[in-house]
Amino acid sequence: QVQLVESGGGLVQAGGSLRLSCAASGRTFRNSAMGWFRQAPGKEREFVAAINYGGGYTLQSDSVKGRFTISRDNAKNTVYLQTNSLKPEDTAVYYCAAKTDAPWSVSIREDDYDYWGQGTQVTVSS
């Protein structure tokens, strides 16, 4: 089992940056692909970025490509989302999730992820 705790959210002006962290407990973190999703008010949750278990493969959504970077430190059981050039439309609750099946691959589908954190709020002011 994997427990996930996100941190690093907050209020930032447009153009600013935040680094989100997701700390994992449990021995399966190193054998899990990890993903970040977000949900804005009144909208469905959407895929943001994912990374495979070794960190050698990443995927980002078109809306954040070139601005957000996902990375992981398996020694610290932590996955990160570096968010740069933030826009008001990036305002959302950001969730990390763990995918234990086929961890060498990544997925944009929520149903492929087994464990979820409680989320961290990111608010970008214009």
C-alpha positions as a Markdown table, in Angstrom:
| # | Residue | x | y | z |
|---|---|---|---|---|
| 1 | Gln | 0.0 | 0.0 | 0.0 |
| 2 | Val | 1.1 | 3.6 | -0.7 |
| 3 | Gln | 0.1 | 6.7 | 1.2 |
| 4 | Leu | 0.7 | 10.0 | -0.5 |
| 5 | Val | 0.9 | 13.5 | 1.0 |
| 6 | Glu | 1.2 | 16.5 | -1.2 |
| 7 | Ser | 2.6 | 19.9 | -0.2 |
| 8 | Gly | 4.0 | 23.1 | -1.7 |
| 9 | Gly | 0.8 | 24.7 | -2.9 |
| 10 | Gly | -0.1 | 28.3 | -2.2 |
| 11 | Leu | -1.0 | 31.6 | -3.7 |
| 12 | Val | 1.3 | 33.0 | -6.4 |
| 13 | Gln | 1.1 | 35.8 | -8.9 |
| 14 | Ala | 0.9 | 35.0 | -12.6 |
| 15 | Gly | 4.3 | 34.3 | -14.0 |
| 16 | Gly | 5.5 | 32.9 | -10.7 |
| 17 | Ser | 6.6 | 29.4 | -9.7 |
| 18 | Leu | 5.9 | 26.8 | -7.2 |
| 19 | Arg | 7.4 | 23.4 | -6.5 |
| 20 | Leu | 4.9 | 20.8 | -5.4 |
| 21 | Ser | 6.0 | 17.7 | -3.5 |
| 22 | Cys | 4.4 | 14.4 | -2.9 |
| 23 | Ala | 5.9 | 12.3 | -0.2 |
| 24 | Ala | 5.1 | 8.6 | -0.3 |
| 25 | Ser | 5.2 | 6.0 | 2.5 |
| 26 | Gly | 5.3 | 2.3 | 1.8 |
| 27 | Arg | 7.8 | 0.1 | 0.0 |
| 28 | Thr | 6.0 | 0.2 | -3.3 |
| 29 | Phe | 6.9 | 3.7 | -4.3 |
| 30 | Arg | 10.0 | 2.7 | -6.1 |
| 31 | Asn | 7.9 | 0.2 | -8.1 |
| 32 | Ser | 5.2 | 2.7 | -9.0 |
| 33 | Ala | 4.8 | 5.1 | -11.8 |
| 34 | Met | 3.6 | 8.5 | -10.5 |
| 35 | Gly | 1.3 | 11.1 | -11.9 |
| 36 | Trp | 0.0 | 14.6 | -11.1 |
| 37 | Phe | -3.6 | 15.6 | -11.8 |
| 38 | Arg | -5.5 | 18.7 | -11.1 |
| 39 | Gln | -9.1 | 19.8 | -10.6 |
| 40 | Ala | -10.3 | 23.3 | -11.1 |
| 41 | Pro | -13.6 | 24.5 | -9.5 |
| 42 | Gly | -16.5 | 23.3 | -11.6 |
| 43 | Lys | -14.3 | 21.2 | -13.8 |
| 44 | Glu | -13.4 | 17.5 | -14.1 |
| 45 | Arg | -10.0 | 16.3 | -12.8 |
| 46 | Glu | -7.4 | 16.3 | -15.6 |
| 47 | Phe | -4.0 | 14.8 | -16.2 |
| 48 | Val | -1.0 | 17.1 | -15.8 |
| 49 | Ala | 2.2 | 15.0 | -15.9 |
| 50 | Ala | 3.5 | 11.5 | -15.2 |
| 51 | Ile | 6.8 | 9.7 | -14.6 |
| 52 | Asn | 7.7 | 6.1 | -14.7 |
| 53 | Tyr | 9.3 | 4.2 | -11.8 |
| 54 | Gly | 12.9 | 4.8 | -12.8 |
| 55 | Gly | 12.4 | 8.4 | -13.8 |
| 56 | Gly | 13.6 | 7.8 | -17.3 |
| 57 | Tyr | 10.3 | 8.6 | -19.0 |
| 58 | Thr | 8.0 | 11.5 | -18.5 |
| 59 | Leu | 4.8 | 12.8 | -20.1 |
| 60 | Gln | 3.1 | 16.2 | -19.7 |
| 61 | Ser | -0.2 | 17.5 | -21.0 |
| 62 | Asp | -0.1 | 20.0 | -23.8 |
| 63 | Ser | -1.4 | 22.7 | -21.5 |
| 64 | Val | 1.6 | 22.6 | -19.3 |
| 65 | Lys | 4.3 | 21.4 | -21.6 |
| 66 | Gly | 7.4 | 23.6 | -21.5 |
| 67 | Arg | 6.2 | 25.1 | -18.1 |
| 68 | Phe | 5.9 | 22.2 | -15.7 |
| 69 | Thr | 8.5 | 19.5 | -15.0 |
| 70 | Ile | 7.9 | 16.2 | -13.1 |
| 71 | Ser | 10.7 | 14.5 | -11.4 |
| 72 | Arg | 11.3 | 12.0 | -8.6 |
| 73 | Asp | 13.8 | 11.1 | -6.0 |
| 74 | Asn | 13.4 | 7.4 | -5.1 |
| 75 | Ala | 15.9 | 7.7 | -2.2 |
| 76 | Lys | 13.5 | 10.2 | -0.6 |
| 77 | Asn | 10.3 | 8.5 | -1.8 |
| 78 | Thr | 9.2 | 11.8 | -3.2 |
| 79 | Val | 7.9 | 13.0 | -6.6 |
| 80 | Tyr | 8.0 | 16.7 | -7.5 |
| 81 | Leu | 6.1 | 19.0 | -9.9 |
| 82 | Gln | 8.0 | 22.1 | -10.7 |
| 83 | Thr | 5.6 | 24.7 | -12.0 |
| 84 | Asn | 6.9 | 27.8 | -13.8 |
| 85 | Ser | 5.3 | 30.7 | -15.7 |
| 86 | Leu | 2.0 | 30.0 | -13.9 |
| 87 | Lys | -1.2 | 31.3 | -15.3 |
| 88 | Pro | -4.6 | 32.0 | -13.6 |
| 89 | Glu | -6.0 | 29.0 | -15.5 |
| 90 | Asp | -3.5 | 26.8 | -13.6 |
| 91 | Thr | -5.5 | 27.4 | -10.4 |
| 92 | Ala | -6.7 | 24.1 | -9.1 |
| 93 | Val | -6.3 | 21.4 | -6.5 |
| 94 | Tyr | -3.3 | 19.3 | -7.5 |
| 95 | Tyr | -3.2 | 15.6 | -6.7 |
| 96 | Cys | -0.5 | 13.1 | -6.9 |
| 97 | Ala | -1.3 | 9.5 | -7.7 |
| 98 | Ala | 0.6 | 6.1 | -7.8 |
| 99 | Lys | 0.2 | 3.5 | -10.5 |
| 100 | Thr | 1.5 | 0.1 | -9.4 |
| 101 | Asp | 0.6 | -1.9 | -12.5 |
| 102 | Ala | 3.2 | -1.8 | -15.3 |
| 103 | Pro | 5.3 | 0.9 | -13.5 |
| 104 | Trp | 7.7 | 1.2 | -16.5 |
| 105 | Ser | 4.9 | 2.9 | -18.4 |
| 106 | Val | 2.9 | 6.1 | -17.7 |
| 107 | Ser | -0.8 | 6.8 | -18.2 |
| 108 | Ile | -3.0 | 9.8 | -18.5 |
| 109 | Arg | -6.0 | 7.9 | -17.3 |
| 110 | Glu | -7.2 | 8.3 | -13.7 |
| 111 | Asp | -8.5 | 4.7 | -13.6 |
| 112 | Asp | -4.9 | 3.4 | -14.0 |
| 113 | Tyr | -3.8 | 4.9 | -10.7 |
| 114 | Asp | -4.4 | 3.0 | -7.5 |
| 115 | Tyr | -3.5 | 5.5 | -4.8 |
| 116 | Trp | -4.2 | 9.2 | -4.4 |
| 117 | Gly | -3.2 | 12.0 | -2.1 |
| 118 | Gln | -5.5 | 14.5 | -0.5 |
| 119 | Gly | -4.5 | 17.3 | -2.8 |
| 120 | Thr | -2.8 | 20.7 | -2.4 |
| 121 | Gln | -4.4 | 24.0 | -3.5 |
| 122 | Val | -2.6 | 26.2 | -6.1 |
| 123 | Thr | -4.1 | 29.6 | -6.7 |
| 124 | Val | -2.6 | 31.9 | -9.3 |
| 125 | Ser | -3.7 | 35.6 | -9.2 |
| 126 | Ser | -3.7 | 37.8 | -12.3 |
